[in-house]
């Protein structure tokens, strides 16, 4: 069979590209060796957020007394929560299959390997097949990586692929890596009763986030009982009587901590098996693409984690649509400065654009910063969630917004306004002149803009 576009990988980049291409009346094949939806739907975003919602509900129930609600004998049924997660995943994967069918996308199950720039060999349980295509989109995703210290391959040393589907909640867990994955999984299990320790090599957790936000989140996670060690390097992991012993070096000296599980949350690596021998330029971070997502071979494009640009599902989906547009001759680029980054701990974190540190490196002293604390937000008070703040960074000549950083309730939902502000090169004046509904958490964005202009309204 010959296709206009063949897509390798059915994750958020691949399946969205396939649906969009189908809507444009192109003949499309989507090749996937596992479940549709990729890591995000099956082993990442969706299972994680389902468990986090369960954790948030438990926290809310336990703090409901301040609203006059008393709940007794509250307990967690882990098996039932896992079944709920599975049902959500199955519903979504079924929905993707229906969308692909409705848009006349041919779904081929099996492992794909590029023979040349137009030919794909596919291996499956039912045998071998070959298809050709005028254009190919690589959307092969990524897999968890591990730190190759002695003991990294012991049975109870796990990755995020296993961490969300444990048969029972462990009594203790040591997490190597203080990035988004490590913090979210640590928050889940700590809320459900696990003793959680996080070991991070760098000076602070979330090294890509605004420094002020990272420190604020660390403070709240430690108050919840998560022990965090930064500037720390793992030496080895040993097992004794079924317990893992992790030894690591800190500034205060060497420590050894016992735990039932050790989670490797040390990042992800691109999957390049399908095209390793084709002659594409492959860098350490992933397959190289130009600003139009084209690889070093003219008719082959790449999207999502395999490019190493930004390992976020929403970026992969946007890249998938953009790649199809470019194949069809529209010449579209991705605006990477307006990408929302979201962390679903409690409190939540969301950011778009430059951190204060990045802005000051570029604009020197010509930077303004405005803040508004949730402690002064009427809506936050009604929710009983007064933790955190909104922070806006702008350059001082035109007051153009360079970055918006939010830590607090519903931060990840407020990221949409932040993304739009950065995308449209909004000024602080435009933010304050946009009427925000009252009482809402979104008012905190407006109030932070007022503060940046040295005209704070609900802040002393």
Residue pairs with C-beta under 8 A, 6 or more apart in sequence:
1 29
1 106
1 131
1 132
2 27
2 131
2 132
2 133
2 134
3 27
3 28
3 29
3 106
3 131
3 132
3 133
3 134
4 21
4 26
4 27
4 28
4 133
4 134
4 135
5 17
5 18
5 21
5 26
5 27
5 28
5 29
5 133
5 134
5 135
5 136
5 137
5 324
5 327
6 28
6 29
6 30
6 31
6 120
6 131
6 132
6 133
6 135
6 136
6 137
7 14
7 17
7 18
7 21
7 28
7 29
7 30
7 31
7 136
7 137
7 139
8 14
8 31
8 112
8 114
8 120
8 136
8 137
8 138
8 139
8 140
8 274
8 275
9 31
9 32
9 38
9 138
9 139
9 140
9 141
9 304
9 306
10 18
10 30
10 31
10 32
10 34
10 35
10 36
10 37
10 38
10 96
10 107
10 139
11 37
11 38
11 39
11 40
11 41
11 139
11 141
11 304
11 305
11 313
11 316
12 37
12 38
12 40
12 41
12 304
12 313
12 314
12 316
12 317
12 320
13 38
13 137
13 139
13 141
13 303
13 304
13 305
13 316
13 317
13 319
13 320
14 30
14 32
14 38
14 137
14 139
14 303
14 304
14 320
15 30
15 36
15 37
15 38
15 96
15 99
15 100
15 320
16 316
16 317
16 320
16 321
17 137
17 139
17 303
17 320
17 321
17 323
17 324
18 28
18 30
18 100
18 103
18 105
18 320
19 99
19 100
19 103
19 105
20 320
20 321
20 324
21 28
21 105
21 324
21 327
22 28
22 100
22 103
22 104
22 105
23 103
24 324
24 328
26 324
26 328
27 106
28 103
28 104
28 105
28 106
29 105
29 106
29 107
29 108
29 131
29 133
30 100
30 105
30 106
30 107
30 108
31 108
31 109
31 110
31 112
31 120
31 122
32 107
32 108
32 109
33 109
33 110
33 111
33 112
33 124
34 42
35 41
35 42
35 93
36 93
36 96
36 97
36 100
36 107
37 46
37 89
37 92
37 93
37 96
38 141
39 141
39 142
39 161
39 305
40 46
40 313
40 316
41 89
41 92
41 93
41 96
42 89
42 93
43 160
43 161
43 164
44 160
44 313
45 313
46 85
46 88
46 89
46 92
47 85
47 89
47 164
47 165
48 164
48 184
48 185
48 188
48 344
49 344
50 81
50 84
50 85
50 88
51 81
51 85
51 164
51 188
52 184
52 187
52 188
52 344
52 345
54 76
54 81
54 84
55 187
55 188
55 191
55 192
55 346
56 191
56 346
58 74
58 76
58 191
58 192
59 191
59 346
61 71
61 74
62 71
62 74
63 384
64 70
64 71
66 384
67 384
76 169
76 192
76 193
78 168
78 169
78 192
82 165
85 164
97 107
100 107
108 122
108 129
108 131
109 124
110 122
110 123
110 124
110 129
111 122
111 123
111 124
111 274
112 120
112 121
112 122
112 274
113 120
113 121
113 122
113 123
113 273
113 274
113 275
114 120
114 121
114 136
114 274
114 275
114 278
114 300
115 121
115 130
116 278
117 136
117 278
117 297
117 298
117 299
117 300
118 132
118 133
118 134
118 136
118 299
119 130
119 131
119 132
120 130
120 131
120 132
120 133
120 136
121 128
121 129
121 130
122 128
122 129
122 130
122 131
134 299
135 299
135 300
135 301
135 327
136 299
136 300
136 301
137 300
137 301
137 302
137 303
137 320
137 323
137 324
137 327
138 274
138 275
138 287
138 295
138 300
138 301
138 302
138 303
138 306
139 302
139 303
139 304
139 306
139 316
139 320
140 270
140 271
140 272
140 273
140 274
140 304
140 306
141 270
141 271
141 304
141 305
141 306
142 268
142 269
142 270
142 271
142 305
142 306
142 311
143 161
143 268
143 269
143 271
144 159
144 160
144 161
144 264
144 265
144 266
144 267
144 268
144 269
145 264
145 266
145 267
145 268
145 269
146 152
146 153
146 157
146 159
146 264
146 266
147 176
147 234
147 264
147 266
149 234
149 235
149 236
149 237
150 235
150 236
150 237
150 238
151 157
151 236
151 237
151 238
151 239
151 244
152 237
152 264
154 237
154 239
154 244
154 262
155 239
156 239
156 244
156 260
156 261
156 262
157 237
157 244
157 261
157 262
157 263
157 264
158 166
158 261
158 262
158 263
158 264
159 263
159 264
159 265
160 181
160 185
160 263
160 265
163 185
163 261
163 263
164 185
166 261
169 189
169 192
169 193
169 194
170 189
170 194
170 259
170 260
170 261
171 194
171 195
171 260
172 194
172 195
172 196
172 197
172 258
172 259
172 260
172 261
173 186
173 189
173 194
173 195
173 196
173 197
173 259
173 260
173 261
173 262
173 263
174 196
174 197
174 198
174 199
174 244
174 246
174 257
174 259
174 261
174 262
174 263
175 182
175 185
175 186
175 196
175 197
175 198
175 199
175 262
175 263
175 265
176 182
176 199
176 234
176 246
176 262
176 263
176 264
176 265
176 266
177 198
177 199
177 200
177 263
177 264
177 265
177 266
177 267
178 198
178 199
178 200
178 202
178 204
178 205
178 206
178 228
178 230
179 205
179 206
179 207
179 265
179 267
180 206
180 343
181 265
182 198
182 200
182 263
182 265
183 198
183 205
183 206
183 217
183 221
183 343
183 345
184 343
184 344
184 345
185 263
185 265
186 196
186 198
186 221
186 226
187 221
187 224
187 226
187 345
187 346
189 196
190 196
190 224
190 225
190 226
191 224
191 346
195 225
195 259
196 225
196 226
196 227
197 226
197 227
197 228
197 229
197 257
197 259
198 205
198 226
198 227
198 228
198 229
199 229
199 232
199 234
199 246
199 248
200 228
200 229
200 230
200 231
200 232
201 231
201 232
201 233
202 230
202 231
203 230
203 231
204 211
204 214
204 215
204 218
204 230
205 214
205 217
205 218
205 228
205 230
206 213
206 214
206 217
206 343
206 349
207 214
208 341
208 355
209 217
209 341
209 343
209 349
209 351
209 355
209 405
210 351
210 355
210 356
210 357
210 391
210 403
210 405
211 355
211 356
211 357
212 356
212 391
212 405
213 349
213 351
213 391
213 405
213 407
216 388
216 389
216 407
217 343
217 345
217 347
217 349
217 407
218 228
220 346
220 347
220 387
221 228
221 345
222 228
224 346
229 248
229 250
229 255
231 250
231 251
232 248
232 249
232 250
232 251
233 248
233 249
234 246
234 247
234 248
235 247
235 248
235 249
235 254
236 246
236 247
237 244
237 245
237 246
237 247
237 262
238 244
238 245
238 247
239 245
243 258
243 259
243 260
244 258
244 259
244 260
244 261
244 262
245 256
245 257
245 258
246 256
246 257
246 259
246 262
247 254
247 255
247 256
248 254
248 255
248 256
248 257
268 305
268 311
270 285
270 286
270 287
270 305
270 306
270 307
270 308
271 305
271 306
272 282
272 286
272 287
272 306
275 287
275 300
276 282
278 297
279 296
279 297
280 287
280 288
280 295
280 296
280 297
280 300
281 287
281 288
281 295
281 296
282 288
283 308
284 308
285 307
285 308
286 302
286 305
286 306
286 307
286 308
286 309
287 295
287 302
287 306
287 307
287 308
288 295
288 296
289 295
289 301
289 302
289 307
289 309
291 333
291 334
292 301
292 322
292 326
292 331
292 332
292 333
293 301
293 302
293 303
293 307
293 319
293 322
293 323
293 326
293 334
294 300
294 301
294 326
295 301
295 302
301 323
301 326
301 327
302 323
303 316
303 319
303 320
303 322
303 323
304 311
304 315
304 316
304 319
304 320
305 311
305 316
307 319
309 315
309 319
309 334
309 336
310 336
310 339
312 339
312 341
314 339
314 340
315 334
315 339
318 334
319 334
322 332
322 333
322 334
325 331
325 332
326 332
335 423
337 353
337 354
337 422
338 352
338 353
338 419
338 422
338 423
339 352
339 419
340 350
340 351
340 352
340 412
340 415
340 416
340 418
340 419
341 349
341 350
341 351
341 352
341 415
342 348
342 349
342 350
342 411
342 412
342 415
343 349
343 350
343 412
344 412
347 385
347 387
347 388
347 407
347 408
347 409
347 411
348 406
348 407
348 408
348 409
348 410
348 411
348 412
349 405
349 406
349 407
349 411
349 412
350 405
350 406
350 411
350 412
350 414
350 415
350 418
351 403
351 404
351 405
351 406
351 415
351 418
352 403
352 404
352 415
352 418
352 419
352 421
352 422
353 393
353 401
353 402
353 403
353 404
353 418
353 422
354 362
354 393
354 402
354 403
355 393
355 403
355 405
356 367
356 369
356 391
356 393
356 403
358 403
359 367
359 393
359 395
359 402
359 403
360 367
363 395
363 396
363 402
366 395
366 396
366 397
367 393
367 394
367 395
367 396
367 402
368 393
368 394
368 395
368 396
368 399
368 428
368 452
369 391
369 392
369 393
369 394
369 452
370 391
370 392
370 394
370 428
370 448
370 449
370 450
370 451
370 452
370 453
371 389
371 390
371 391
371 392
371 448
371 451
372 389
372 390
372 444
372 445
372 447
372 448
372 450
372 451
372 456
372 458
372 459
373 386
373 388
373 389
373 459
374 380
374 385
374 386
374 387
374 388
374 389
374 390
374 408
374 409
374 441
374 444
375 386
376 447
376 458
376 459
377 386
377 439
377 441
377 443
377 444
377 447
378 438
378 439
378 443
379 439
379 440
379 441
379 443
380 386
380 408
380 409
380 441
380 444
382 439
383 409
385 408
385 409
387 407
387 408
387 409
388 406
388 407
388 408
388 409
388 411
389 406
389 407
389 408
389 444
389 448
390 404
390 405
390 406
390 408
390 414
390 444
390 445
390 447
390 448
391 404
391 405
391 406
391 448
392 401
392 403
392 404
392 405
392 428
392 431
392 445
392 448
392 449
392 451
392 452
393 401
393 402
393 403
393 404
393 405
394 400
394 401
394 402
394 427
394 428
394 452
395 402
398 427
399 427
399 428
399 429
399 452
399 453
400 425
400 426
400 427
401 421
401 422
401 425
401 426
401 427
401 428
401 431
401 449
402 422
403 422
404 417
404 418
404 421
404 422
404 445
404 448
406 414
406 415
406 418
406 444
406 445
408 441
408 444
409 441
410 441
414 441
414 442
414 444
414 445
417 442
417 445
418 445
420 426
421 430
421 431
428 449
428 452
428 453
429 449
429 453
431 445
431 446
431 449
432 446
432 449
432 450
432 453
432 455
434 446
436 442
436 443
436 445
436 446
437 443
447 456
447 457
447 458
447 459
450 456
450 457
450 459
451 459
